[in-house]
Amino acid sequence: MTSAALVCAPGTEGTADRLGRTWQNASDRETLHLSLRELRLITERLLQAQGLALGAVHAVRDLVLHAQAAGLPALHFLADGLGDADRAHAGRVDIAAESPGALVVDCLGQSALVVAPALLDLLQAEPGERVVLWAGRVERAELAAVLEHQGVDRGVVITVEAAASSAAPAAGLPQVPGALAGEGVLLVMERRAPELPDDPELRRLLPLVGSLPAARAVHTGVETSTALWWSLFDDSAKALSTESVTSLKHAGATTVDDNGVIEPDLTDDVDFVGSTRGDAGGHNDTATATNGEEQR
């Protein structure tokens, strides 16, 4: 049973159990409230199925989670699918111009969520109390707003603004190359203490989950359209292996023959300390005693 199908007992509205399940989710409802675990699992499968380089999957997966928890249309981005540039570059960006505390970056036509991990790394790596970054040639620029929620547990304040390159000089950036002119994303990071929530539970969860929206979602879940979610759920299955003799042979400790048929229980003969039965050294009694003790 997936978390999207969990049903809580009547009368528990407004409170959460120890698994953070507050809402009654049913497939005939217009919206679902997903657990972070389920959202993370299906997002990872989708990114793999859509061809994102495996080394980039986990970082992008986490930002999809934070973005959806913050109310950004991250799952609609997954429903539309990765672009060719996303699959080709897997989050790599090029620095086109730089000066102290200021960077101009070419996102190579990739989506904002795919390049967001690299942009966050560049902001943090640059010294200074204030760092400004212009990201040009970026698609789905509105999703870059997820970075505003990534600074709180890092002790910095990040602001994100979709703007025209004409704003670059006023922001203290070097000249933006012509290829990166036009619409882009302006990021500003300030190394100052961010405002923390008054709620002690949110302050406790913040370093564990990485953003305030995700901390709130631990108890409330992440709301999304039922139809959208089950469509993504079905698409994510493309990342799974089809059932075959080979897949069955790699399914844990189950022993199968060459036709995929499960063989008789062999637990008395494997995975125990000591000699196995039929040892040529004459230690059958010792092996049997050891196996008996382990089984008890």
C-alpha positions in Angstrom: 0.0 0.0 0.0 1.4 3.4 -1.0 1.2 6.4 1.4 -1.1 8.0 -1.2 -3.7 5.4 -0.2 -3.4 5.6 3.6 -6.5 6.3 5.5 -6.5 7.8 9.1 -9.1 7.1 11.7 -12.1 9.3 11.9 -11.8 12.3 14.2 -8.1 12.8 13.7 -8.4 15.8 11.4 -5.9 18.5 12.3 -3.6 16.2 14.1 -0.9 13.8 12.8 0.0 10.3 13.9 3.7 9.2 14.3 4.0 8.7 10.6 2.7 12.1 9.8 -0.5 10.9 8.3 -3.2 13.5 8.8 -5.4 13.3 5.8 -7.8 10.7 4.4 -6.6 9.9 0.9 -8.8 8.1 -1.6 -8.3 7.7 -5.3 -11.7 9.3 -6.0 -10.8 12.6 -4.4 -9.5 15.5 -6.5 -6.4 16.0 -4.4 -4.0 13.8 -2.4 -1.7 14.6 0.4 1.6 12.7 -0.1 4.2 11.8 2.4 7.7 13.1 1.7 8.9 9.5 1.4 6.5 8.6 -1.3 7.1 11.8 -3.2 10.9 11.3 -3.0 10.6 7.6 -4.2 8.4 8.3 -7.2 10.4 11.4 -8.2 13.6 9.5 -8.2 12.1 6.8 -10.5 10.7 9.4 -12.8 14.0 11.2 -13.3 15.7 7.9 -14.0 12.9 6.8 -16.5 13.2 10.2 -18.3 16.9 9.7 -18.8 18.6 12.1 -16.4 22.2 11.1 -15.7 22.2 8.9 -12.6 24.8 11.2 -10.8 22.4 14.1 -11.0 19.2 12.3 -10.0 19.4 12.6 -6.2 20.2 16.4 -6.1 17.4 17.2 -8.6 15.0 14.8 -6.8 15.4 16.6 -3.5 14.8 20.0 -5.1 11.6 18.7 -6.8 10.4 17.7 -3.3 11.2 21.1 -1.8 9.6 22.9 -4.7 6.4 21.0 -4.6 6.2 21.4 -0.9 6.6 25.1 -1.4 3.6 25.2 -3.8 5.7 25.4 -7.0 4.5 23.3 -10.0 7.4 20.8 -9.8 5.2 17.8 -10.5 3.8 19.4 -13.6 7.5 19.9 -14.7 8.0 16.1 -14.3 4.7 15.4 -16.2 6.0 17.5 -19.1 9.3 15.6 -19.0 12.9 16.6 -19.2 14.2 18.4 -22.2 17.0 17.3 -24.5 19.3 19.9 -22.9 18.5 18.4 -19.4 19.5 14.9 -20.5 22.6 16.1 -22.5 24.1 18.3 -19.8 22.6 16.9 -16.5 22.9 20.1 -14.6 26.3 21.3 -15.8 26.6 25.1 -16.3 29.3 27.3 -17.7 30.6 30.5 -16.1 30.5 33.2 -18.9 31.8 36.2 -16.9 32.8 36.9 -13.3 34.0 39.5 -10.9 34.5 39.5 -7.1 31.2 38.4 -5.6 29.4 38.3 -9.0 28.9 35.6 -11.6 27.2 35.3 -15.0 26.3 31.7 -15.8 25.1 30.0 -19.0 22.5 27.3 -18.1 22.7 25.8 -21.7 19.0 25.7 -22.1 18.3 23.5 -19.2 15.4 23.6 -16.8 15.7 25.6 -13.6 15.3 22.6 -11.3 18.0 20.6 -13.1 20.6 23.4 -12.8 19.5 24.6 -9.4 22.0 22.3 -7.5 24.9 23.8 -9.5 23.7 27.4 -9.0 23.4 26.8 -5.3 27.0 25.4 -5.2 28.3 28.4 -7.0 26.6 30.8 -4.7 28.1 29.1 -1.6 31.6 28.7 -3.1 32.0 32.4 -3.9 33.5 34.4 -1.0 32.0 37.6 0.4 29.1 38.7 2.4 26.9 39.2 -0.7 27.1 37.2 -3.9 25.1 38.0 -7.1 24.5 35.5 -9.9 22.8 35.9 -13.3 21.6 32.6 -14.8 20.9 33.0 -18.5 19.4 30.5 -21.1 17.3 28.8 -18.4 14.0 27.1 -19.0 11.1 27.0 -16.5 12.7 29.9 -14.7 9.8 30.2 -12.2 11.0 27.0 -10.6 14.3 28.6 -9.6 12.3 30.1 -6.7 12.9 26.9 -4.8 16.4 28.2 -4.0 14.9 30.8 -1.7 14.0 27.9 0.7 17.4 26.4 0.6 19.3 29.1 2.6 17.6 28.9 6.0 19.4 25.7 7.1 22.6 27.0 5.6 22.6 30.2 7.6 22.2 32.5 4.5 19.4 34.4 2.8 18.8 33.8 -0.9 16.4 35.9 -3.0 15.4 34.9 -6.6 14.0 37.1 -9.2 13.1 36.4 -12.8 14.3 39.5 -14.6 15.7 40.9 -17.8 19.5 41.2 -18.4 19.1 45.0 -18.3 18.9 44.6 -14.5 22.4 43.1 -14.4 24.5 46.3 -14.2 22.3 47.7 -11.4 22.8 44.4 -9.4 26.6 44.7 -9.6 27.1 42.1 -12.3 29.7 42.2 -15.1 28.5 42.7 -18.7 26.1 39.9 -19.8 27.2 38.3 -23.1 24.7 38.7 -25.9 23.9 35.0 -26.0 22.7 35.2 -22.4 20.8 38.5 -22.8 17.0 38.6 -22.4 15.1 36.8 -19.7 16.9 35.0 -17.0 17.1 34.5 -13.3 18.8 36.9 -10.9 20.0 35.3 -7.6 21.3 37.2 -4.6 22.8 35.4 -1.6 23.5 37.3 1.6 25.5 35.7 4.4 23.4 36.9 7.3 21.2 35.0 9.8 17.8 34.2 8.3 14.6 34.4 10.3 13.8 31.1 11.9 10.2 30.0 12.7 8.8 30.4 16.2 7.5 26.9 16.2 10.0 24.6 18.0 8.9 21.6 16.0 9.7 23.3 12.7 13.1 24.4 14.0 13.8 20.8 15.0 12.8 19.4 11.6 14.5 22.1 9.5 18.0 20.6 9.5 16.6 17.1 9.0 14.6 17.9 5.9 16.4 21.0 4.5 13.6 23.6 4.0 10.7 25.0 5.9 8.1 23.9 3.4 9.3 20.3 3.7 9.4 20.6 7.5 5.7 21.6 7.4 5.0 18.7 5.0 6.3 16.1 7.4 3.0 16.5 9.3 0.6 17.8 6.7 1.9 16.0 3.6 2.3 17.6 0.1 -0.9 18.3 -1.7 -1.2 17.5 -5.4 -3.9 16.5 -8.0 -5.0 12.9 -7.8 -5.1 12.5 -11.5 -1.6 14.0 -11.9 -0.1 11.9 -9.2 -1.4 8.5 -10.4 -0.3 9.4 -13.9 3.2 10.1 -12.6 3.1 7.0 -10.5 2.3 4.8 -13.5 5.1 6.5 -15.6 7.6 5.9 -12.8 7.2 2.2 -13.3 9.3 2.5 -16.5 12.4 2.8 -14.3 11.7 -0.7 -12.8 13.0 -3.9 -14.2 10.5 -6.3 -15.9 10.1 -9.6 -14.2 12.4 -12.2 -15.7 14.6 -15.1 -14.7 17.4 -12.7 -14.3 15.5 -10.3 -12.1 14.2 -13.1 -9.9 17.8 -14.3 -9.4 18.7 -10.8 -8.0 15.7 -10.5 -5.7 17.3 -10.8 -2.3 18.1 -14.3 -0.9 15.4 -16.2 -2.8 16.9 -19.1 -4.6 15.4 -19.9 -8.1 16.4 -22.3 -10.8 17.3 -21.4 -14.4 13.6 -21.2 -15.2 12.8 -18.8 -12.4 11.1 -21.4 -10.2 11.7 -21.0 -6.5 13.7 -23.9 -5.1 13.0 -25.6 -1.8 13.9 -23.9 1.5 17.7 -24.1 1.9 18.1 -22.0 5.1 19.6 -24.8 7.0 22.5 -24.8 4.6 23.3 -21.2 3.9 24.0 -18.0 5.8 25.1 -19.6 9.1 28.4 -19.5 10.9 30.3 -22.9 10.9 30.5 -25.8 8.5 27.7 -26.7 6.1 26.1 -30.1 6.1 28.0 -32.8 4.3 31.4 -31.3 5.2 34.1 -33.7 4.1 35.9 -33.1 7.4 33.3 -35.0 9.4 31.9 -32.0 11.3 28.3 -32.7 10.5 27.2 -32.7 14.1 28.8 -29.4 14.9 27.2 -27.8 11.8 23.8 -29.2 12.8 24.1 -27.9 16.3 25.2 -24.5 15.2 22.3 -24.3 12.8 19.8 -25.4 15.4 21.1 -22.7 17.8 20.8 -20.0 15.1 17.3 -21.1 14.3 16.2 -20.9 17.9 
